[in-house]
Amino acid sequence: MSWGTPEEVERRRRILVAVWAYAYEVMNDQLVGDDVWQAECDAINLDQETGHDLLDFWFSENFDPSTGSWVNSHPEKDGLHRVYMRMKNREQSRGPEEF
């Protein structure tokens, strides 16, 4: 059995791609390879609601799987920065092979 409802899976996917885009575009840090990035972006389902109306609308109007520059207008960049820092701290404490 896989994890999460469709809403939860989509929410997690959008958070990940937004944090990866933030890392690359703002922090100059590529957290994942292009193949992982593209696979997750291609899997984004803009028709799936996530329970966050503001971000659902924002994604439908701004998300573009061919670039990460859309993250520059993300309405919750502070939150993206917090998740990015948690990911970086986890990577540093466990090593990249366990990230």
Protein Blocks (a to p, Z undefined) as FASTA:
>chain_A
ZZhifklmmmmmmmmmmmmmmmmmmnopafbdfklmmmmmmmpcfkbcghiaklmmmmmm
mgcfkbcklmmmpcblmlmmmmmmmmmmmmmmnopklZZ
